[in-house]
Amino acid sequence: MTYTGKLSLHVGGPDNWQTVGELPGLVIVNPYNNPDDFLLGFCDESWAISGVIQFDSVEAAKARAEHYYSGVEGKWRPTPYSEEQTREYLRTEYEVDPDSEWWIVRCSFCGKEDTDTAGIIASESATICYGCIEDFHKEISKTE
């Protein structure tokens, strides 16, 4: 494979943007929580993902990967893990029921679902969304 230099992927946040450049591994992932998405992941030597780009199909992800890494087209390999091995991994490593919607976080007070945990504060026993925090703050700030 030859890195083409055409990749323009930025990761991090407003205070620490970093550009992902040439990396030794590529992976296409179909997220458990969103089976209609396919993520092209850019990985380091230990297969830790440094950044991802979302696609609607495996074919689209492979085509874009070829744009970034010329010659990768014939090098894709299927996962060596079965569906049951993946489910067991979720049970043992993440302690979740693979048949549940374990990726959804719900506010313990209002029940609002949030797949983006930036909108929720969580502890081991409860979660609270920012809307409830604002409501509670208004309530305790009232003067009679």
PyMOL commands that set and color helices and strands:
alter all, ss='L'
color gray80, all
select helices_A, chain A and resi 58-68+73-75+83-93+117-119+130-141
alter helices_A, ss='H'
color red, helices_A
select strands_A, chain A and resi 2-3+9-11+18-20+25-29+38-43+49-55+69-70+105-106+113-114+120-122+127-129
alter strands_A, ss='S'
color yellow, strands_A
deselect
rebuild
show_as cartoon
